[in-house]
């Protein structure tokens, strides 16, 4: 039986994720997933692609509106509450060419991130009334947070197992930053699906996920393991891209539980 074997949320884009037994889906995807983001002095999004050490940062939701950010690299932690941010601090930030209205998280957050990354940075929050459509060019009414392009990402354990058969040092699902991990299917079987149902929620598999260099970053110490990219290029490259995992668009809000069965609809 195909079932859910992992559920993850990433409150702050490009830092460590949080594992859950249950996730709630709102209009953007997983509730409070990637609603915070770090930007540079020009307002452009900042990720592990250029700053691998971001993988060492932990961000947790300490209550409904609060985010706690910490890392061994800095003695002090950072606390931010979204309901305390002023609407007057709104500014446009850029992610993949899209200009998005966001709320600045203030000087304390800017100082924390600038010190950690060694360059001028700020942290921003996507307000509830901000509407960002999914990847431009697709005829989809769905919205998304500060995630790269789509609300949700799914991968299978068997696909990870296939990859690990060709690696000297195995990797886990978190290298690929999924929201939903499944078990019980064949390796890369998810590439053939078009629609699935988990619980009461139906999902469209919008398109395969094109990968960057982040899966090669060891989340334990931020070192680069080039063999991961070599193997991905060998087995998962086509049309000048490397694909691993499937981008999902959910058709309704709802609750997804660990262990829930996955029904293949098409």
Backbone bond lengths (Angstrom), bond angles and torsions (degrees), N, CA, C in turn:
res aa  C-N    CA-C-N  psi(-1)  N-CA   C-N-CA  omega(-1)  CA-C   N-CA-C  phi
1 X - - - 1.461 - - 1.528 110.64 -
2 X 1.305 115.27 133.59 1.466 120.02 176.68 1.527 108.27 -81.76
3 X 1.327 116.11 130.57 1.460 119.28 -177.65 1.523 110.99 -148.14
4 X 1.317 115.49 167.48 1.465 122.11 177.97 1.518 109.01 -77.15
5 X 1.336 116.81 125.79 1.466 120.75 -178.97 1.529 112.37 -119.59
6 X 1.327 117.23 3.00 1.459 120.63 177.61 1.514 110.52 -168.05
7 X 1.334 115.91 139.18 1.461 122.25 178.59 1.527 108.49 -133.69
8 X 1.333 117.49 130.34 1.463 120.74 -173.64 1.528 111.46 -137.59
9 X 1.318 113.19 148.62 1.464 121.47 174.97 1.519 108.12 -132.68
10 X 1.343 115.61 145.81 1.465 122.68 -179.09 1.535 107.99 -127.28
11 X 1.330 117.28 85.46 1.479 118.87 -175.20 1.523 113.53 -56.68
12 X 1.344 116.41 -38.18 1.465 121.93 -179.64 1.519 108.46 -113.68
13 X 1.301 116.60 121.62 1.460 122.01 -174.60 1.526 111.91 -55.13
14 X 1.320 116.32 131.70 1.470 126.18 172.09 1.524 114.89 73.63
15 X 1.349 118.66 15.87 1.456 119.70 169.87 1.532 107.82 -114.55
16 X 1.323 116.95 -176.05 1.460 120.42 -174.29 1.526 112.46 -59.76
17 X 1.333 115.49 148.46 1.449 121.26 -179.72 1.514 112.54 -93.65
18 X 1.323 115.20 168.95 1.459 123.21 179.15 1.527 108.95 -115.50
19 X 1.329 116.23 132.41 1.460 121.21 178.59 1.520 109.65 -89.80
20 X 1.335 116.99 140.16 1.454 121.64 -176.64 1.526 111.00 -133.72
21 X 1.306 115.19 154.82 1.458 121.47 172.27 1.527 110.86 -86.61
22 X 1.324 115.49 -18.74 1.466 121.08 -179.33 1.526 108.34 -153.17
23 X 1.323 116.87 142.17 1.455 120.67 174.71 1.522 109.16 -128.72
24 X 1.321 115.10 147.36 1.460 121.21 174.84 1.522 108.70 -104.19
25 X 1.312 116.25 137.44 1.455 121.89 178.40 1.520 109.60 -103.34
26 X 1.344 116.04 127.09 1.455 120.69 172.01 1.524 108.69 -109.76
27 X 1.309 117.72 -162.60 1.462 119.56 -174.48 1.524 113.00 -64.58
28 X 1.352 117.92 -25.72 1.465 121.23 -176.99 1.522 114.10 -93.04
29 X 1.310 117.84 -13.48 1.457 121.73 -173.30 1.515 109.12 133.61
30 X 1.337 118.00 -139.01 1.461 121.01 176.18 1.534 108.62 -65.31
31 X 1.305 116.25 131.58 1.464 120.40 -178.48 1.526 111.05 -55.27
32 X 1.327 116.89 129.08 1.467 125.54 179.21 1.530 113.17 62.83
33 X 1.307 116.35 22.97 1.465 120.34 175.63 1.525 109.62 -84.28
34 X 1.329 116.88 122.79 1.462 123.75 177.33 1.526 113.09 51.87
35 X 1.321 114.14 44.82 1.464 119.97 173.76 1.529 110.92 -87.77
36 X 1.333 117.18 -16.66 1.466 122.21 174.35 1.525 108.63 -108.45
37 X 1.332 116.13 152.29 1.457 120.55 -178.75 1.530 109.26 -156.30
38 X 1.325 116.14 149.63 1.460 122.72 174.87 1.529 108.07 -96.99
39 X 1.342 116.72 137.64 1.459 121.55 178.11 1.527 109.23 -128.61
40 X 1.331 116.29 158.34 1.454 120.00 178.02 1.528 110.14 -87.27
41 X 1.326 116.91 -172.66 1.455 120.83 -175.40 1.523 112.58 -66.69
42 X 1.325 116.84 -15.13 1.464 120.94 177.20 1.522 112.29 -97.94
43 X 1.329 116.32 2.92 1.455 120.14 179.50 1.511 114.50 82.64
44 X 1.322 118.02 12.86 1.466 122.00 179.95 1.528 110.10 -92.82
45 X 1.317 116.80 140.83 1.462 121.00 -174.37 1.534 112.10 -61.37
46 X 1.335 115.12 145.87 1.461 123.18 -178.07 1.525 108.32 -117.84
47 X 1.333 117.58 132.51 1.461 121.03 -178.03 1.528 111.21 -140.25
48 X 1.326 114.72 -179.45 1.463 121.84 176.51 1.526 112.40 -62.84
49 X 1.308 118.23 -17.85 1.453 120.03 -178.93 1.525 111.09 -54.67
50 X 1.331 116.26 -38.29 1.463 120.69 178.71 1.523 111.98 -110.97
51 X 1.310 117.86 -17.07 1.468 121.44 -177.33 1.529 108.38 -132.33
52 X 1.342 115.19 82.11 1.460 120.90 -175.22 1.520 112.79 -58.02
53 X 1.339 117.43 -29.72 1.465 120.44 -176.44 1.523 112.67 -66.26
54 X 1.316 118.90 -8.83 1.460 120.40 174.73 1.526 111.21 -62.58
55 X 1.332 117.26 -23.93 1.462 120.56 179.68 1.521 112.41 -66.87
56 X 1.333 117.50 -15.28 1.463 121.89 -179.38 1.530 112.23 -88.98
57 X 1.322 116.61 -5.20 1.462 121.41 -178.57 1.521 109.95 -88.54
58 X 1.321 115.93 136.34 1.455 121.68 176.83 1.524 108.90 -106.89
59 X 1.315 116.33 136.50 1.460 121.75 176.86 1.519 108.60 -132.36
60 X 1.313 116.75 121.77 1.457 120.84 -178.06 1.511 110.24 -128.64
61 X 1.314 115.72 150.36 1.457 121.60 176.77 1.517 107.87 -85.19
62 X 1.341 116.93 109.71 1.462 118.77 -176.33 1.517 112.71 -89.16
63 X 1.302 118.34 -8.67 1.458 124.04 167.06 1.509 106.38 -165.82
64 X 1.318 117.70 -168.79 1.461 120.45 -173.71 1.526 112.82 -60.99
65 X 1.333 117.21 -32.54 1.461 120.38 -174.61 1.524 113.71 -117.86
66 X 1.327 117.57 1.21 1.456 119.86 -172.34 1.508 114.15 -109.53
67 X 1.329 115.27 148.14 1.458 122.20 176.74 1.517 108.20 -126.52
68 X 1.331 116.11 131.87 1.457 122.36 176.95 1.522 107.87 -113.41
69 X 1.337 116.34 121.93 1.460 122.85 -177.52 1.520 109.10 -115.85
70 X 1.330 117.29 132.35 1.457 120.08 -178.91 1.522 110.14 -152.77
71 X 1.335 115.08 161.32 1.461 121.65 176.45 1.511 108.66 -162.29
72 X 1.325 116.41 155.44 1.459 120.30 177.58 1.525 111.52 -68.04
73 X 1.318 117.16 -16.86 1.453 120.32 -178.93 1.516 114.50 -74.14
74 X 1.336 117.99 -16.15 1.459 122.23 178.95 1.521 109.21 -132.54
75 X 1.325 115.85 140.78 1.465 119.72 -179.35 1.524 111.56 -68.94
76 X 1.313 117.75 -40.38 1.463 120.73 -176.06 1.521 111.15 -89.66
77 X 1.318 116.13 149.80 1.452 121.91 174.13 1.525 108.74 -99.30
78 X 1.302 116.13 170.34 1.459 121.99 -178.14 1.518 108.37 -122.00
79 X 1.337 116.07 129.03 1.461 121.47 176.74 1.521 109.13 -118.51
80 X 1.324 115.19 130.53 1.463 121.00 179.54 1.520 108.45 -134.71
81 X 1.333 115.78 137.89 1.462 120.75 175.76 1.530 108.04 -117.73
82 X 1.319 115.97 123.32 1.461 119.60 -176.51 1.522 112.13 -66.10
83 X 1.343 117.32 -31.24 1.463 119.03 -178.15 1.520 112.93 -76.53
84 X 1.336 117.54 -4.37 1.459 120.89 177.19 1.530 112.02 -100.97
85 X 1.332 117.05 -2.41 1.454 120.27 -179.28 1.526 109.57 -78.67
86 X 1.307 115.58 138.36 1.460 121.15 -178.18 1.521 110.59 -84.25
87 X 1.333 115.39 139.74 1.465 119.23 176.98 1.529 111.34 -66.62
88 X 1.320 116.63 -17.57 1.469 120.00 179.64 1.529 112.14 -74.43
89 X 1.331 116.65 -11.51 1.465 120.46 -179.19 1.529 112.20 -91.63
90 X 1.307 118.03 12.13 1.453 120.44 -177.61 1.526 111.40 -69.55
91 X 1.326 113.79 141.15 1.465 120.71 177.08 1.517 107.40 -150.37
92 X 1.316 116.30 160.47 1.461 119.76 178.39 1.522 109.84 -89.33
93 X 1.342 114.93 133.32 1.459 121.46 176.39 1.524 108.20 -119.76
94 X 1.324 115.62 163.63 1.464 120.07 -175.17 1.517 110.97 -117.62
95 X 1.334 115.00 133.39 1.453 121.16 171.59 1.519 108.27 -140.26
96 X 1.323 116.03 118.38 1.467 123.25 -178.40 1.522 111.89 50.38
97 X 1.316 116.27 44.44 1.453 121.43 175.55 1.508 115.24 82.99
98 X 1.333 117.46 -8.55 1.458 120.71 177.59 1.526 110.37 -89.02
99 X 1.318 116.80 136.07 1.455 122.63 173.73 1.526 108.29 -94.63
100 X 1.346 115.76 121.89 1.463 121.04 -172.84 1.522 109.59 -127.68
101 X 1.323 116.44 134.23 1.461 120.74 176.89 1.522 109.59 -74.60
102 X 1.339 116.42 128.81 1.466 121.55 -178.71 1.522 109.87 -139.06
103 X 1.324 116.21 161.47 1.457 121.56 176.66 1.519 109.88 -100.38
104 X 1.304 116.53 127.40 1.461 121.33 177.57 1.523 109.75 -69.88
105 X 1.337 117.31 139.78 1.462 121.90 -176.53 1.526 113.64 -91.47
106 X 1.318 118.08 5.81 1.460 120.20 171.47 1.513 115.09 98.53
107 X 1.339 113.68 174.58 1.453 120.93 -174.03 1.522 113.43 -70.26
108 X 1.324 117.40 -34.73 1.461 120.15 -179.86 1.527 110.74 -62.07
109 X 1.334 116.27 -44.53 1.466 120.45 178.38 1.525 110.65 -66.82
110 X 1.332 116.71 -39.54 1.460 120.38 178.97 1.525 111.10 -62.39
111 X 1.320 116.73 -42.65 1.460 121.04 179.43 1.523 110.99 -64.75
112 X 1.330 117.16 -42.10 1.470 121.95 -178.98 1.531 109.95 -59.97
113 X 1.324 116.86 -49.99 1.457 120.24 -176.96 1.520 112.13 -72.39
114 X 1.309 117.25 -36.06 1.467 120.08 178.53 1.522 110.56 -63.74
115 X 1.326 116.23 -39.10 1.466 120.14 178.37 1.521 110.88 -68.01
116 X 1.312 116.59 -41.52 1.463 119.64 -176.10 1.533 111.89 -69.68
117 X 1.318 116.60 -42.39 1.469 120.05 -176.73 1.522 113.27 -91.59
118 X 1.322 116.98 -11.45 1.461 119.84 177.82 1.512 113.87 71.99
119 X 1.314 116.99 28.25 1.464 122.41 177.38 1.531 107.57 -156.27
120 X 1.332 117.28 156.47 1.471 119.06 -179.66 1.525 111.38 -61.96
121 X 1.326 115.77 124.39 1.462 122.11 -179.52 1.524 109.84 -141.73
122 X 1.300 114.69 161.69 1.453 121.55 172.26 1.524 108.07 -138.74
123 X 1.327 116.23 162.57 1.453 120.68 175.33 1.518 108.29 -116.76
124 X 1.336 116.07 140.48 1.456 120.80 -177.81 1.521 109.94 -129.09
125 X 1.336 114.40 163.05 1.465 121.89 -179.61 1.521 108.79 -128.81
126 X 1.333 116.40 139.81 1.456 121.11 175.30 1.519 109.25 -87.13
127 X 1.315 116.48 113.36 1.457 121.72 -178.21 1.526 111.34 -69.01
128 X 1.327 115.69 161.26 1.460 120.65 -177.52 1.523 112.76 -60.85
129 X 1.337 117.33 -31.14 1.459 119.73 -176.38 1.525 113.40 -89.55
130 X 1.326 117.20 3.85 1.467 120.81 177.04 1.531 109.05 -80.48
131 X 1.311 116.82 130.82 1.463 121.65 179.60 1.526 108.78 -118.94
132 X 1.324 116.11 114.54 1.459 121.65 177.43 1.524 109.22 -116.61
133 X 1.321 118.85 115.05 1.467 120.10 179.73 1.518 111.33 -69.20
134 X 1.329 115.90 157.73 1.458 119.97 176.68 1.512 109.58 -63.76
135 X 1.306 114.91 173.05 1.453 124.82 -175.82 1.529 112.25 -32.61
136 X 1.316 118.49 116.28 1.471 121.20 -178.94 1.528 111.77 -55.81
137 X 1.318 115.13 141.28 1.454 119.86 -179.77 1.514 113.09 106.12
138 X 1.353 116.25 -20.24 1.455 119.24 175.80 1.522 109.19 -93.54
139 X 1.296 115.80 140.66 1.458 120.91 -179.74 1.526 109.08 -85.30
140 X 1.331 115.49 71.73 1.459 121.73 -177.01 1.523 109.58 -132.15
141 X 1.333 117.43 135.76 1.463 120.52 179.13 1.521 113.20 -83.88
142 X 1.324 118.08 -0.71 1.461 121.61 -173.88 1.527 112.00 -70.27
143 X 1.338 115.05 158.26 1.458 121.95 176.06 1.516 109.57 -117.50
144 X 1.329 115.29 166.37 1.456 120.02 -175.46 1.523 109.10 -147.15
145 X 1.310 116.80 157.90 1.465 122.46 178.55 1.526 109.16 -83.94
146 X 1.357 117.16 -141.49 1.461 120.56 175.41 1.525 112.56 -85.99
147 X 1.339 117.90 11.63 1.460 120.65 172.70 1.521 108.43 -58.51
148 X 1.336 117.50 159.85 1.455 119.39 -173.50 1.530 112.63 -53.72
149 X 1.334 116.29 -57.07 1.469 117.20 -176.09 1.522 113.83 -143.71
150 X 1.328 118.15 -28.81 1.453 120.56 -173.34 1.526 110.99 -127.02
151 X 1.341 117.13 159.97 1.466 120.22 -176.58 1.524 114.77 -66.14
152 X 1.350 117.69 -33.70 1.462 120.74 -171.30 1.520 110.68 -143.78
153 X 1.344 114.56 152.33 1.467 120.88 175.97 1.518 109.45 -129.77
154 X 1.314 115.88 133.82 1.472 122.91 -179.87 1.516 109.68 -120.11
155 X 1.338 116.62 137.59 1.465 122.24 169.75 1.519 108.36 -137.36
156 X 1.331 115.86 163.10 1.465 120.23 179.35 1.521 111.09 -111.15
157 X 1.319 115.12 149.31 1.466 120.37 177.06 1.527 111.23 -61.68
158 X 1.330 116.53 -36.67 1.462 119.16 -177.79 1.523 111.41 -66.45
159 X 1.330 117.74 -31.99 1.467 120.30 176.64 1.520 110.30 -68.71
160 X 1.338 116.63 -38.85 1.468 120.65 174.50 1.522 110.22 -63.61
161 X 1.335 116.38 -41.75 1.469 120.00 179.45 1.525 110.92 -61.30
162 X 1.328 117.37 -40.51 1.455 120.59 178.08 1.520 110.50 -60.70
163 X 1.307 115.95 -45.32 1.460 120.23 178.83 1.524 111.03 -59.85
164 X 1.335 115.63 -43.82 1.467 120.03 -176.97 1.518 113.27 -66.22
165 X 1.321 117.62 -24.29 1.458 120.35 176.85 1.528 111.82 -63.85
166 X 1.315 116.67 -18.39 1.460 120.94 -176.43 1.531 112.22 -113.65
167 X 1.329 116.40 9.44 1.460 121.19 179.91 1.524 110.75 -113.33
168 X 1.304 116.91 142.88 1.467 120.17 176.37 1.524 110.65 -75.94
169 X 1.322 116.88 -24.43 1.463 121.97 177.70 1.520 108.27 -128.44
170 X 1.345 118.48 112.00 1.467 120.30 -173.79 1.526 112.74 -65.53
171 X 1.324 115.09 153.43 1.459 122.22 177.07 1.531 108.50 -116.83
172 X 1.328 115.49 164.19 1.459 119.07 176.19 1.524 110.29 -114.74
173 X 1.313 115.64 177.73 1.460 121.25 -173.86 1.516 112.88 -60.79
174 X 1.329 118.01 -30.09 1.458 120.58 -175.34 1.527 112.77 -64.46
175 X 1.330 117.49 -19.23 1.476 119.26 175.09 1.532 110.41 -58.15
176 X 1.333 115.95 -27.14 1.461 121.12 -174.04 1.528 112.51 -104.35
177 X 1.317 117.73 1.59 1.456 124.51 172.76 1.532 113.38 53.13
178 X 1.339 117.06 52.20 1.467 119.44 179.01 1.528 111.21 -81.14
179 X 1.327 114.92 162.37 1.466 120.80 166.68 1.522 111.11 -94.30
180 X 1.333 115.14 -36.43 1.462 120.74 -177.48 1.526 109.37 -127.69
181 X 1.331 115.76 126.41 1.465 122.24 173.77 1.517 107.02 -112.55
182 X 1.333 116.90 139.16 1.455 120.86 -179.48 1.516 110.36 -125.01
183 X 1.321 115.70 158.40 1.462 122.30 176.43 1.521 108.71 -132.21
184 X 1.338 115.96 165.03 1.459 120.59 175.17 1.503 115.45 96.23
185 X 1.337 117.83 3.71 1.465 120.75 176.84 1.523 109.10 -116.75
186 X 1.319 116.74 170.71 1.453 121.12 176.62 1.526 110.41 -76.03
187 X 1.316 116.07 160.96 1.462 120.59 177.81 1.526 110.51 -58.12
188 X 1.320 115.80 128.04 1.463 124.63 177.16 1.524 113.41 62.95
189 X 1.326 116.99 16.26 1.464 119.88 174.20 1.525 110.28 -61.22
190 X 1.325 116.66 -31.19 1.461 121.00 -179.43 1.530 112.43 -61.18
191 X 1.328 117.56 -20.38 1.469 120.89 178.45 1.531 111.86 -63.47
192 X 1.326 116.70 -22.89 1.465 120.94 -174.94 1.519 113.07 -93.80
193 X 1.304 117.78 -10.81 1.463 119.98 -175.34 1.521 111.70 -81.88
194 X 1.333 115.20 151.26 1.461 121.31 175.95 1.521 112.40 -115.70
195 X 1.331 116.41 -36.03 1.472 120.81 179.12 1.526 108.83 -143.81
196 X 1.323 116.18 141.38 1.460 121.54 176.51 1.529 109.08 -136.71
197 X 1.333 115.16 165.09 1.468 121.00 174.62 1.518 108.66 -129.87
198 X 1.318 116.32 132.82 1.465 122.59 172.78 1.512 106.68 -126.84
199 X 1.313 117.65 118.52 1.459 120.30 -174.08 1.516 109.40 62.80
200 X 1.316 116.66 -128.25 1.467 121.10 179.17 1.520 112.53 -97.42
201 X 1.323 117.55 6.90 1.461 121.05 -173.90 1.524 110.40 -108.02
202 X 1.325 115.70 130.29 1.451 121.11 173.19 1.532 109.89 -98.17
203 X 1.314 115.24 147.45 1.461 122.01 -178.38 1.518 109.45 -129.22
204 X 1.315 115.47 140.36 1.459 121.17 168.86 1.512 108.40 -97.95
205 X 1.327 117.54 131.20 1.459 121.10 173.71 1.522 106.81 -83.36
206 X 1.333 115.59 101.15 1.459 121.57 -168.81 1.516 112.36 -71.31
207 X 1.336 116.33 -48.99 1.464 120.78 178.77 1.522 108.71 -170.85
208 X 1.335 117.77 157.83 1.469 120.51 176.27 1.521 110.28 -62.24
209 X 1.325 115.34 153.38 1.459 120.81 -178.58 1.524 110.27 -89.54
210 X 1.323 116.40 115.25 1.461 121.26 175.19 1.522 109.10 -75.42
211 X 1.322 117.26 130.70 1.455 121.53 -171.56 1.521 112.11 -100.44
212 X 1.329 114.32 146.62 1.462 122.32 172.63 1.530 108.23 -101.94
213 X 1.311 118.06 -154.47 1.457 120.78 -178.26 1.510 115.06 -87.95
214 X 1.338 118.94 -2.20 1.463 121.19 -175.41 1.532 113.43 -59.66
215 X 1.341 121.41 -38.47 1.471 119.30 178.96 1.528 114.22 -57.75
216 X 1.321 118.16 -19.26 1.468 120.56 179.22 1.524 112.38 -82.63
217 X 1.316 118.34 -7.68 1.464 121.67 -178.30 1.525 109.48 -84.93
218 X 1.312 117.20 121.78 1.459 121.91 176.74 1.533 108.26 -73.42
219 X 1.325 118.87 115.57 1.463 120.60 -175.39 1.521 114.50 -69.54
220 X 1.322 116.90 -9.67 1.456 119.77 179.96 1.523 112.73 -83.58
221 X 1.347 116.90 -30.18 1.467 118.52 -176.46 1.529 113.84 -142.32
222 X 1.330 117.30 4.56 1.467 124.14 177.31 1.527 113.96 67.14
223 X 1.317 117.81 16.16 1.466 120.12 175.22 1.533 109.81 -79.42
224 X 1.332 115.53 157.80 1.461 121.19 -177.91 1.527 109.44 -99.52
225 X 1.314 116.62 124.58 1.450 122.40 178.30 1.529 108.28 -108.37
226 X 1.321 116.37 93.58 1.461 122.46 -171.74 1.524 113.09 -64.01
227 X 1.332 116.43 -23.40 1.463 118.62 -178.60 1.527 111.44 -61.01
228 X 1.328 117.15 -31.61 1.463 120.25 179.39 1.525 110.35 -60.33
229 X 1.324 117.04 -45.26 1.455 120.76 179.08 1.524 111.77 -68.27
230 X 1.331 116.32 -35.62 1.469 120.36 178.85 1.524 110.46 -61.63
231 X 1.329 116.46 -46.12 1.458 120.57 -179.23 1.523 111.15 -68.94
232 X 1.305 117.25 -40.82 1.459 120.03 177.17 1.527 111.23 -60.53
233 X 1.314 116.55 -41.97 1.458 120.25 178.24 1.521 112.06 -65.24
234 X 1.318 115.71 -33.06 1.460 119.73 -178.25 1.524 112.23 -71.91
235 X 1.344 116.43 -39.74 1.459 119.81 -171.55 1.525 115.08 -109.01
236 X 1.330 117.90 -17.68 1.465 119.28 -171.68 1.529 112.98 -126.71
237 X 1.313 117.52 19.71 1.457 120.23 -178.14 1.528 111.01 -98.85
238 X 1.322 114.37 132.63 1.459 121.17 171.46 1.524 108.45 -157.74
239 X 1.304 116.13 151.11 1.469 121.93 178.74 1.530 111.68 51.86
240 X 1.345 115.06 38.93 1.462 122.39 176.73 1.533 113.64 64.90
241 X 1.328 117.29 20.84 1.457 122.42 176.82 1.518 109.71 -135.12
242 X 1.334 115.82 157.25 1.459 122.12 172.94 1.522 107.64 -107.14
243 X 1.339 116.62 126.89 1.464 121.05 -176.35 1.526 110.34 -116.68
244 X 1.325 114.72 136.83 1.465 119.65 176.81 1.524 107.45 -157.14
245 X 1.325 116.65 116.11 1.459 121.46 -177.75 1.516 111.45 94.55
246 X 1.333 115.27 168.73 1.454 121.60 -176.74 1.528 110.98 -126.29
247 X 1.326 115.10 132.35 1.463 120.41 174.65 1.524 109.65 -80.01
248 X 1.316 115.69 133.77 1.457 121.55 -177.18 1.518 111.41 -113.69
249 X 1.332 115.31 149.30 1.468 122.40 167.21 1.522 106.92 -123.87
250 X 1.316 116.83 118.82 1.463 121.32 -179.05 1.524 109.51 -80.41
251 X 1.317 115.52 146.05 1.457 121.55 -176.08 1.519 113.40 -93.96
252 X 1.325 116.73 -6.27 1.467 120.86 178.22 1.521 109.13 -162.99
253 X 1.308 115.98 166.55 1.455 119.98 171.16 1.524 108.66 -77.66
254 X 1.340 116.04 163.70 1.450 118.69 -179.50 1.512 112.58 165.82
255 X 1.329 116.18 -170.77 1.466 123.71 -177.86 1.521 108.87 -119.13
256 X 1.328 115.95 135.44 1.465 122.24 175.53 1.523 108.23 -117.94
257 X 1.308 117.46 128.77 1.459 122.95 -177.69 1.523 111.25 -108.39
258 X 1.317 115.58 146.10 1.459 121.36 170.51 1.522 109.17 -58.10
259 X 1.310 116.81 134.50 1.462 121.01 179.76 1.515 114.94 87.06
260 X 1.333 117.84 -4.05 1.464 120.60 -178.90 1.526 110.76 -65.78
261 X 1.330 118.25 142.26 1.457 120.37 178.38 1.525 110.84 -70.26
262 X 1.336 115.35 149.35 1.454 122.60 177.61 1.518 108.16 -110.44
263 X 1.328 116.71 120.33 1.464 121.76 -179.10 1.530 109.26 -102.36
264 X 1.319 116.25 128.19 1.456 121.17 178.90 1.523 108.01 -88.82
265 X 1.328 116.56 118.07 1.465 121.66 -176.05 1.521 112.34 -96.07
266 X 1.326 116.07 -29.74 1.470 119.26 -179.90 1.521 108.93 -161.35
